[in-house]
């Protein structure tokens, strides 16, 4: 979806955000977005690790298929 934005598109988005939110709110918005993204990554990583752990427990002691 966002594969074709490019540099000019990013500059345009940042300029619009600066106009709409003002220079004092942009750092707060960036920080909130970063925190949200970090939490999403951590949750995704934990879910994947739990799935791998459950898979290992289920297959413990079983012979691998030939």
N, C-alpha and C positions, 0 to 999 in steps of 0.2 A: 504494500500500500504506500509506504513512504520511501520506496526505493528510488524514485525519480525526483526528489526534492532539489538536491544540489545546493551550492553555496548561495546563489541568489535567492532561492526560496527560503533558506534559513535566515538570511538577513532580513527579508521581508517579514517573516513571522516574528522575529525579535523586535523589529521596529513597531509592528502592530501591538505586541505585548507591552512595549515601553509606553506607547501612547495610551493604551487602555488601563494599565495597572500603575503606571508611574514608576520613577526610578527607585523609590523607597520600598516598594512591594516586590520588585523582581528578585532580590536575593532571598526573601522569605519564600516566594513561590518556588524558586529553584531548589532551595533546601528541602521543602516539603515534597517536591517531586522526586528528589534523590532519595529521601528517606522511604518513600513509598516504593520506589523501584528496588531498593536494597531489601526491604521487608518481603517483597514479592519473590526476589531471587532466593532469599534464605528459606522461605516457605516451600518453594519449588524444590530446592536442594534437599530439604528434610523429607519431603514426600518421596522423592526418588530413592533416598537412602533407606527409608522404611520399607519400600517395595523390594529393594535388593535384599535387605535383611530378611524379610518374610520369605522371599524366594529361596534363600540359602537354607533357612530353617526347614522349609517344606521338602527340599531335596537332599537334606542331610542323611547320609547312610544309604541312599539309593544309588544303584549302579547307573552310569550314564548310558543312554540308548546307543545301540550300535548302528 
